[in-house]
Amino acid sequence: MDAKKSIEALQFFATGLTEGALVHKLQGQIFKSAGFSKLGQKYIDHFSEEMEWVEKFNDRILDLGGEIKAEGAKSRALIANPIDYIKEDLKIQEAGVDLLYKCMETLKDDPTTYDIMKGYLKDEEEDLYWSQNAVELIECIGVQNWLITQL
């Protein structure tokens, strides 16, 4: 097992996920303030769920003898239009799931980290499927009808 490789992967995802979680929380607040309470709460709750994964990643880093880092988040534009945001977030999710699949190959010699990342991948795939379904539903029933379901 290459602990350094596992620590680097865990830190990479902890940093990226911390940034993404904060964006989800802020987007949720924007959507709630615009009257889309259901959608807003979904993203606010998603923040908490994602931070639980960050905690698991950090715990594993410490178990492996590594040091956790509070690395800077990149600046990201927030998007007031829920439809535009879901489509943009979908692109990020697709790239993230692809990256996770590639990362899994490198963690096979560390079964504990592999299992943590496998659980995270499953969770991310569920999020990806929700976003894909939302986009398909918007196209099927129309923007206004979909937005009504998010009030």
N, C-alpha and C positions, 0 to 999 in steps of 0.2 A: 504494500500500500504506500502510495506517495502522498503523505499528509500535506505537503506544501501545495500540491496540485489541487487537493480537495479544499484547502483553506482559500486558495485563490478563486476557485469557482464559487464557493459559498459567499465570499466577500463581494465578488462581482455581482451576484444576484441580490445580495442584501442591499447593496448600494442602489442598484437600479430599481429594486422593488420599493425601497423607502421613498425614492423620488416619485415613482408611479402612484404609490399609496397617497402621498400628499396631494398630488394632482387630483386623484379621485375624490378625496375629501373636499377640496376646494370646488371642484365641479359639482359635487352633490349640493354644496351650499348655494351655488349659483342657480341650480335647477330648482331647489326648494324655494328660493326667494322669487323665482319667476312663476311659481304656482304649480310646478311639476313635483308635487310632494313625494309621490311613489318613486319616481326616477331619482330624485334627490336623495331619498333615504337609501335606495339601493347602493348608490356610490358612497355615501357616508358609511354604511355598514361594510362595504367592500374595503374601505380604508382599514377598519379594525381587523378584518380577516387577513389582509395582506401584512399588517404589522405583526400578526401572530406568526406568519411564516418568517419574517425577518428575525423574530426572537428565536425561532428554531434554528435558523442558519447561524446566528450569533452564538447560541449555546453549543452548537457542534464545532464551530471554530475554536471556542474556548476548550472544549473537550479534547481537541486535537493539539492543544498547546499553542495555538495561535493567538494573535491579538486582534480584537475587533476594531474596526476603524469607522469613524464618522466622516465619511467622504462627502465632499460638496455635491449638491444636486445641481444639475444643469437647469437653466432657465427654460421654461416651457410656456407657451402662450395658452391661456385659458380660452375656452370657446363657449360663448353664451348660447348658441343654437344647439339644442340637444341632438338633432339629427346629424349635424356636421360633426359634433363631438363623437358620437357613436361610430360614425364611419372612420374618423381619424384614429380613434382608440382601437378599432378593429385591425387597422394596418399594423399598429404597434403590437397587438396581441399575436397576430399571425407571425410576425418576425420573432417575437419572444418565444413562441412555442417551437418554432424551427430551431432556434438557438438552444433551447432546453434539450431537444432531441439529440443534437450534436454533442452537448455537454455530457449527457448520460453515458455515452460511449467511453468518455475519459474517466468516469467514476466507478467503473465495474470492479476495480480492485479494492474499493472501500465500500463494503456492503451497507454500512450504517448511513453514510452520506448518500449513497445511491438510493436507499429507501426513502430518505427525507426528500430528495429531489424528485423521486418518482411520485410521491404524494403531492408535491408542489406542481408537477407537470399535469397530473390528473385534475387538480383544481384549476389550473390555467386553461386546460382544454375545455372544461365546463364553462368558464368565462368566455372563451372564444366562441363556443357554440351558442351562448346566449346572445352575443353581439351579432353573429351571423344570422340567427333567427330573427332578431330585431330588425336588421336591415331588410331581410326578405319580407317580413310582415309589413314594414313601412311601404315597400314597393307594391305589396299585394292590396293592402287596405287604404293606403294613402297616408300622407304625413299628418293631416288634421285628425283623422280617425285614430292613428297610433298615439298621437300626443294626448288625446282625450283619455286613453287608457293609463296615462302616466300622471294624471291629476291627483 
